Amino acid sequence: MKKILQIFIIVGIVAGATIGISLGLIFLKLSNELRFTKIILDSNFEEAGVIFGVDVDGDGDIDVISASYALGDIAWWENNELNFTKHIITDNFAGVYFINIGDIDLDGDPDVLGPSSYTDELAWWENNNSNFVKHSIITNYESPYSINSYDVDLDGDIDLLSTGTEEVTWWENNGNQSFTEHEISMGYPEISNQGHGSIFAADLDNDNDIDIITGSTSSIHIGEMCCWENDGNQNFTKKELTTNYGRVHDLKPIDMDNDGDIDICSTSATDNTNDWFENIGNLTFIRHIVSEIDGPNTVFPIDLDKDGDFDIIGVAYLSDKISWFENYGNQGFSEHIIANNFDGAVACSAIDIDGDSDIDVLGTAWDADEVAIWIQH
């Protein structure tokens, strides 16, 4: 009987210790969870698109910019201690979704760029003391998809990049915001009849010139991400970085592993994955799956928990989620759901909106017609 009692006592001690350790780990896990409070900026911004946080009016706090595909609007919400006032940049730019921001005229404030998929127009809006003046770039760019800005030729001014159904293009700035079109690829649908979506610029091969990265939006043909390698004189040669990687709805260049070269974060709606591609040199990349998620649409790498490595924020259209994927320091990731009822979540970004030195999250929901922010506290 004593032996049996001793065994029960030992088992009880071990079990108690195990439970104590488990509860301690659970408490530690919960204590490290980031907490967010949602603020809805607009619930009638029909088919809301890409979203950014930036100081539009130069008053030292972060405002919000987004686009409405259905309304043809681009708007910004003025931040006054987390009370937001809506201002319209344009209300007649039909089919605008993939806006971008950049200081195109180098006057110190953010300008806005956008494509109109209905009218085949590319345009930028000059920020003039928070009043925006439209400048049309081209009005017959077939089915434009995305637009971005970068000093492609390293001459000190800001050039433009764009993609459409059949074209990948860079637009050379003469220094006075007059742009000359240079076709990188024409008739691109040798691979994808839906063209390339996201477009970014970065020195991918560490040769001190600016390469261009695009991702295929196709779901029917072979999917791919491409580097258009720059020979130093803005002659670009296509290099496939992936194959069978379809419907790349978003990509972002970032040094994810802090090894001094540029990696790529991306989504594949065909594979239902968020991924990062490790740059191992010579324009060779190794795919790492961050998460399997239903209908991934946008990714945004940033150090959300301020532990010195890059986490990833992502939205999933089909599962109505906006999440952040915690990087444990070795590019192993764990999902934390910020919201799981964000109906038709399509776009996200992140920045310190309330000025408390931590990172807040911005998002738009296509089906809910919603523009929202999540304040971290």
N, C-alpha and C positions, 0 to 999 in steps of 0.2 A: 504493500500500500504506500509506504514511504517513497519507494522508487517511482511509482506511478505519479504520486503527488509532486515529487521533484521534477519529473518530466513536464507536468502541466505548468509548474511554476516557470521552468526554463522557457517553454514554448510561449507562455504568457509574456515573459520579459522580452523575448525576441520579437514577438508580434507587436507588443506595445512600442518597442523601439522603432520597428519598421513603420508602424502607423504614424509615430511621431515624426520620423524623417519624411515620410510621404506628405504629411500635413504641412511640415515646414517647407518642403519644396513647392507644394501647391500655393502656400502663402507667399513665398518668394516670387513665384510665377505671377500671381495676381498683383503683387506689389509693383512689379515691373511693367504691367500692362499700361499702355498709353490710353488716356481718356480724352474723348472728344465731345463737344457740344455742337449740334447742327444749327446753322442759321440759314434760312431760305431767303435768297435775294430776289428770286422771281419764280413764280409758279405758272406763268402763262407765256413763257418764251418758247414758242412752238418749235419742236425738233431742235433743241439746243445742241450746239456743237462744241468745238474746241474752246478751252477756257485757260486764261492766264491771270496771274496776279502781278501787278506792276504799279509803280507810282506814276499814274497818268498826269496828275496835276502838279507834281513837284512840291507837295506840301509835307513830305516826309513819311507818309503812311502808304500802305499798299491798297490800291484799288483793284477792281476785277473787270476783265474784258471777256466777252463771249460773243458768239454768233448764233442767229436763228435761221436754220435752213428754210423752214416753211414761210417765215415772215419776210425773209430777205433783209434782216436787220443785223447790224453790228452795234453793240451797245457797251457802255462801261458804267460801272456802279461806283460812285464816289464814296469813299470810306470816311466817315466822321465818327471816330470812336465806336466802330462796329455798328453804326447806323448808316445805311447805304441808300444813296439817291441815284436813280437810273438816268443816264444821259444817252441819247441816240447819236451814234457816229454816222450811220446811214440807214435808211429804211426802204431802199429800193435796189438792193444788190441780190437779185434772186438766186437761190440755190447756194448760198454761202455757208460753208461748214468749216473748212480747214483754214482758219485764219492763222496769222502769225504776228509776232511783234519784233521790232528792231529799230535802231536809231538810224534810219536810212539817210538823213541829211546831216548827221553828226552834230546836232545842235543840243544834245544832252537830254532830250526827252524821247519817250517811246512813240514811234509811229506804228501804224497797223497795216498789214498786208492781207489781201484776200483774193480767192478765185470765185468767180460766178459760174457754176456749172450749167446754168440755164442760158446765159448770154455769151459764153465763151470769152469772158473778159478777165484779165488780171489787172489789179489796181492796188495802189497804196494810198493811205490817208495820212497826210502830214499833220502832226500834232503842233498846233500853233496856240500855245497857252490854253490847252484843253479844248480848243476849237479845231475841228478836223477838216482839212481841205483835201478833196479827192484828186488823185493823179492817175489817169488811166495809162496802163503800160501797153496793152494790146486788147483788141476786141474780137479777134478771130482765132483764138487759141483753143483748138478743139477739145471740148470736155475737160477743162482744167480740173485737177484734183487737189494739188497742194502747192504751197509756195513757202519760201524761206529766204533768209538773207545771210550773207557772209562776204568777207573780202576774199573772193576767190583768187584774184590775180595778185593779191598782196601789194596793191599800189596805194593803200591808205584810205580808200573809200569803200562803201558798202555796195556790193553787187547783189543780184537776186538769183534765186534758183526756183525752178518750177517743173511740175510734171502734169501730163495730161494723158488722154487715151492713147495717143501715138507719139508722145514726145517727152524727152528729158532735155532741159534747157538751162543755160546760165545766161544772165543778162548783165552785160558789162556796163558799169556806171562810169561815165566820163568825168565824174567829180562834181557835176551839177545836176545830178539825178535825171540825166538823160540816158536811156538804157539801149544798148545794142544787143540784139538777140544772137546767141550762138547755140546752134543745135548740137547737143551732145549725142542724141540719138533721135532719129526720125524713122517712123514706121516701126516703132519698137515691138509691136505685137508678133515678132517672130517667136516669142515665148508666150506672151500674155495678151489676149485681146481686150483685157481691161486695163492695160497699162500699169505703170508704177505709181504707187501712192506716196508714202512718206519720202521726203527728201531732206538730207542733212549734208553738211560739209565738215570734214575733219581730215587731218593728216594721218591716214590709216597705216601707211607703210613707213612712217618716220623718215621721209626723204626731204622734208622741209618745204613741200608744196601742198596744196589743198586738193584732196580727193573728194569725190561725191558719193554718197551712199543712198540707194533707193531700195524700196521693197515692193514686190509684186502684189497687186490686189486680186489676182486671178484665183478662182476656185476651180476652173475647168482644165487649165493647162498646167504645165510644170511650174511650181511656185519657186521663187528665189529672192534672195537679197543680192544686190550687186554693188560692187565698188567700181566706179568709173575713175580709173587711175590716171592721174595728172602727170604728164611728162615734164612738168616745170614751165611749159609754155601754153598751158590751157588746151592742150590736145589730150583728149580723154579716150582711154581704152577700157572696154568693158571686161570686168573680171567677176565671174560668178562666185559668190561666197557660200551659197547654199543651193541645193536643188531639192525638189519635192517638199518645199516649205511654203505652202500656199496661203494666200490671203493675209499678207503682212499688213495689218491695219495700222501698226505704229512701230517706229523704231527710234532709239535714242543712242547716240555715241557717248560713251563714258568709260573712264578707266576704272572698271568695276573692281579689279583685283589689286589696284595701286602698284602696278609693276612698270608704269611709265609709258605704256602704249594704250591705244584706244580700242576698247571692246565695244560691243553693241548689245543693248537691251531691246527686245522686240516681242511681238505677239504673233501667233499663228492661229487664225480663226478656223482654219481647216483642221489643224491638230488639236485645237482647244488647249493651247499652252502659252504661258509666259516663259520667256527664255532669256538667257544671256549667252553671247558668243564670245569665247575667249580668243583674243588675238595672240597667236604664238609666233608671229613673224611671217614675212613673205606673203602677206595677204591670205594667210591660212587661219581659219577659225574653227574652234571646237565648241559644239553646242552643249549647253548645260540647261536642263529643264528646271525652271524655278517652281512652277506649279502647273497642275492640270486643272483647268477651270472652264466653265461652260460659256463660250462666247466672249473671249478676251478681246478688248478693243483698244485700250490705251495703257501705256506704261510710263512711269515717271520715276527715274532713279534719284534718290536723295537720302542723306543721312537723317532719317526721321527721328531716331531715338538718341542721336548725338553721342554715339559710342565709337565714332571714328571710321566706320565703314558705310558703304552705300546699301541702303535698303531699297525696296521697289514698291511704289504705289501702283495699283492697277485697278481697272474697272472691267466688269464682265456684263455685257449687254443681255445675254440670255438668262443669266442667273441674278440680274438686278443687284449686283454687289459692287461695293467699292471696298478694297482691302489694302492692307500694307503687308509686305512680305519681309520679315525681319531677317537680316543677314547676321549670322552668328560669328562672323569674322573670318570664315573660310569659304564664303559664298555658299553656305548651306542655309536654306531659307525655311521659315515657318510663317504660315498665313495667320494674320489677325484681321478679323472682319470689322470694318468701320461702320458699314451699313449694309443690310441684306434685303432692303425693300426700296431700293433706289431704282425705280421702274424704267428699264431701258438705259442703264448706265452706259455712257459712251466716251466720256473724256474726263481727264483729271490732271491736276498739277499740284504743286505745293510750294509754300513760301510762308514767311512769318507775317501774318496779316495784322495781328494785334500788338506787335512790338514788344513781346515778352521774351524774345530770344529763342523760343522753340518754334517748330515748324507746323503750320496748319495745312489743311488739305482742302482743295477746291474740286468740285465735280459738276458735271451736267448729266441730265437724264433725258434722253430723246423721247421716250414714251410719256414721261410725266411732265414734259415741257418745263423742266426745273433747272434752276441755277442755284447752287448751294455751296456753303463752306462749312468745314468742321474745324472748330477752334480747339486746339490741344491745350489741356490744362491739368 
